[in-house]
Each structure stands twice: as structure tokens, then as C-alpha cells.
Amino acid sequence: MRVGYVQTEPVFGEPEANLARACALMRSDRADLWVLPELFASGYLFRSEGEVRELAEPVPEGATTSGLVEAAEELGAHIVAGLPELAEGKVYNAAVLVGPRGLLALYRKVHLFFEEKRWFAPGDTPFPVVEVGDARVGVMICFDHFFPESARTLALSGAEILAHPSNLVMPGIAQRTMVVRAMENRVYAVTANRVGTEARGGGTIRFTGLSQIVAPSGEHLARSPETDEDVQVVELDPELARDKSINPWNDLLADRRPEFYATVG
């Protein structure tokens, strides 16, 4: 299975142009599964509730999701990408998994980071796992990486590849924690980050790049630079993520003892 990511530098408030740029980058190679960054078409540094609502879209009817489905059909691929979703009067930091036939999964970010709590409602959907070709793909978003429960929940649900759209701003943190998430669950982890700087309304954020694909062993299979747009595609064997044994006596999931994991105090 060929799995890739696109590391982009979106322009805030230009969803049509940002979508077109991401699609152009995906056309530069072939993959069965693509992962794009968090909020890849809208930009990240919102300054008012009005801005958020103006850029949020219904799923799957909105232009961004519809455009991703068209791209998936053209490319013969599946795509995971982040966007602001408008649903029943609320706005969510969401991710969609689409294929040539349409929307397959919607996930709303459970763990909101920093000022995201000003603009987005807390996610209310389970972590989804979807069959994509020969693999089972799970979806998490950015700051979810700080919570081991996110990746473990996906692994227990059968995910073999973690699709991780991100807008990372803490240098190198997720790039390290996602290596651990891959190793402790024996899964592949695909983190699609963005690059560039957004300076708006007196605030400035610099995004850290270094998108990556990590093997169940913790080995880096692909990694991007800190500052440039990039496309990486690697060949993965999902079968390697089905073997949870680390020696003849230990299996990472079978050896769990949940009866002792309850909070104390």
C-alpha cells in the first residue's frame, strides 16, 4: 500500500486556493492514501468567532469536502484532511476521510489546543477506523498526540495506520511522541504538518513542518524539512501492524490488564 502526506503552506482565508495547491502537490506522485494537514484549507490563526463561522463548512456538502472527493476520484485514492466543520450551529475542528465514492468518516477533534477552545466546540465523535484497501486507517488530529488514549483507542479498534493531520507549533514534540505512539501500539503513524507563519491581529504563530511517516518499529520511513512544502510517499505493509508481539512471551495488546488501570484517589 502506498501512503503519502502533503506538507503545505496555506494562506489564511483562501480555502479554494489552498485546496487547489494541495491537489496539485498530490498529483506529483501516486498514493493509495494521502494525509493533509489540520485546517489545511482555511488557515489556523482565527481572530474572531465571525472569521471561524465564515470559513467553516458543512460536511459533506461544503466546497472543501466536495473538492477532496473530486480529487480522490481523479487520483484513485483516499484522502484524510482537516477543516473547520459547521454543524447544527456549532463549529468543530474536524477531519474527513474521503474516497472516490464520497465521505467515509468524520472526526471532530477531542482534545482542543490553546485558543482553539475559544473557537471550536469540543469533539463529540468517536475516533474512527475505516478500511482503506488492505489496511484499516484511524484518524486523530494534532494535539490528540499528547494523550496516549487517542492512539491506543484507535489501535484497540483495529487501526493499522494512524492518519494524523496537524498544525504543530511546539518544535519537535509531536514528532517525538508519535514515534512512541507507533511503537507502543505497533502501528504506522502518518503526521502531516504544515509550514509557514501566520501573523494576524497582533498574534504570530510559526508552524514547525517535519511531517513524517513512522513504522511500527519506531523507524522513520519519511521525514520532511522544517520550512518547505513537501510531498512524501512510501510503500507500507499493513501486515506488519497486525503483529503486536515484541518477543515470544509478550503481546502489546493481549498483555494489557485494564482491571488495574483505574484512576486511584
ABEGO torsion letter per residue (X at the ends): XBBBBBBBBBBBGBAAAAAAAAAAAAAABBBABBBBBBGAAAEABBABAAAAAAABBBOAABAAAAAAAAAAAAAGBBBBBBBBBBBGGBBBBBBBBBBAAEBABBBBBABBBEAAAAABBBBABBBBBBBBEABBBBBBBEAAAABAAAAAAAAAAGBABBBBBBBBABBGAAAAAAAAAAAAAGBBBBBBBBBEBBBBGGBBBBBAEGBBBBBAAGBBABBBBAABBBBBBBBBBAAAAABABABAABBAAAABBAAAABBBX
